[in-house]
Structures are given as C-alpha cells and as structure tokens.
C-alpha cells in the first residue's frame, strides 16, 4: 500500500511543468553602474572662523567648482544675509579661504554668490 502511494505521487508530476533546478551554477548578473549626481547649486558652508584675523574656511561639495580669487560672496544664516566675504585663497580639494569684508560669520553659515 505504501508503494502505491509513492507511485501515485510520482505519476502526478509532469516533467514539462517545472524547469530543472540549477544546482551546479549560480546565476550572476553584472552590478548596475553607480549613479553619480553632481550637487545642485554652488553653495558652500563655512567650516571654520577666525574672528580676530577676520577670515573663514569654506567647504564645498565634491563636483562644485570653487569660486575664483577676489570673488565676493554673501553669507547667509537662516535665510538672512549676515556677512560679505572675498575669496583670497589658497584653495585645496573642496576648501578655500576668504576674508570677512562686512558682518559676522559662524561655522555652518551658507555661502552663495548671488
């Protein structure tokens, strides 16, 4: 009786319905290329302030061109203009130096060339 049940179970399976299992090979797909999107805008952030010497260090995102020497930029805090700076350099990687022309700056302030 047990062999009748086993044979009945095997008789139901049709070989055309299921693909054979892929036991020896692992299917590999090439990884999709990474998506690199340049930062929008040219805003930088003040990372360091020397209030006695009146200069700031500005950091920009990767891919954003650094402003040129002698270029004047505005500094904003919470959407309000708080200072004006002038790029003096030197520039390294994503950082540059600027003199404070007018106003007061704090670390974290946004720098834009309006």
PyMOL commands that set and color helices and strands:
alter all, ss='L'
color gray80, all
select helices_A, chain A and resi 2-12
alter helices_A, ss='H'
color red, helices_A
select strands_A, chain A and resi 44-50+55-59+72-77+80-92+95-103+110-112
alter strands_A, ss='S'
color yellow, strands_A
deselect
rebuild
show_as cartoon
